[in-house]
Amino acid sequence: MHLRFMKKVRAEVSLYDPIGVDKEGNEISLIDVLGTHPEVVSEIVENSFERRRLKEKVLLLSGREKKVLELRFGLKDGDRMTQREIARSLGISRSYVSRIEKRAITKLAREFTAEGCQY
């Protein structure tokens, strides 16, 4: 178990790990080379990991719940739709879309809470 954990950790790289030295002998980290403010880079990386975790959790939803959330929040293509537009495209009522959306979000919240994440 420990060896498996160490294998995963070895593949991880911190943005603040030294990657070399500059002409003056100062240590350079990956965050310095990226050329962006460190907080911005950290936020982008964190958002990327959060999106990946969200996509994994969305796979646990039923087909209809997944479809409603994808359309409502633009999870696939970035285009968001209103509940009314979703209802029209799926041939169901807007209130039913609302109930499906609420149920799906509740399931996702439970999954993240069980995982120990704050959302």
N, C-alpha and C positions, 0 to 999 in steps of 0.2 A: 504494500500500500504506500509506504513512504517513498519507495523508488519511483512509483508511478506519479506521485505528487511532484517529486523533484524533477521528473522529466518534463512535466507541464510548466513548471516554474522556470526551468532553464530556457524555454522558448520565449518567455516574456521579456520584454525590454522596457525599461523605464525611460521616459523622455528626459529625465535628469541624469542618466548614467553618462559618465565621461566616455567620449568617443575619440579623443585625441587632444592635442595641444596646438595653440596658435603660434605665430612667429615669436611672440614674446614669452612663450612658455606657460601661458595661462591655459587651464583646462577648458576644453570645449565639450558641451553636452549636445545631445540631439536637439533639444529645445532651442539652443542658440543657432543651429544651422537652419532650422525651419524658417527663420526670418519673420516670425510673427510673435506678438506679445504672448508670453507663456500662459496666461489665463485663458486666452482665446483658443490656443491649441489644446489645452487640457479640456476645455469645454467641448470642443469638436470631437475629441477622442471619446469622452464620456458619453456624449449624445449618440455616437456611433454604436457603442456597446449597449446602451439602453434600447436603441432601435432594434438591435439584434435580439435582445432578450424579449422585447415585445413581440417580435415576429414569431419567436419560438412559442410563446404563450398563446398567440392567436391561433396557432395550429391545433390547440386543444379544444377550440370552440366548434360548435356544429356548423354545417355548411352555410345555413341561412344567417347565423350570427356573424360568421366570418365575412360573408358577402356584405351584410349591412354595415359593419365597421369599416371594411375596405372602401365602400362607396361614401360613407358618411365622413370619414377622416382622410380620405385620399391615400390610404396605405400602399396602394399599388402604383398609381401613376401621379399622385400629388393633387389630382382633381377632386375637390370635395363636392358633395351633393347635399341638398337639404333633405329633411325627412320626407317632404312632399314629393320631391323628385324621385327619391328611392322607392316610395310607395307606388308611384306611377310606373316605374320601370319594372318592378317586381309583381305588379298587379295585386297589391294588398293595401290596406288602409294605412294612413299616416300614423294613427294611434298604435297600430300593430307594429309598425317600424319602430316607434318609440319604445314599446315594451321589449322588443327584441334587442334594441340597442342597450337599454338599461340592464337587461339580464346578462348580456355579453360583458358589459363593463363591470358588473358585479362579480362575474366569474373571474375576470382578469384581476380585479382587485384582490380577490381571495387567493389566487395563485401567487401573486406578488407578496402578499402578507404571509402566506405559508412559507415562502422562500426566505422570508426575513428581510425583504426589501422595503424601502419607503418609497411611496409613489406620490 
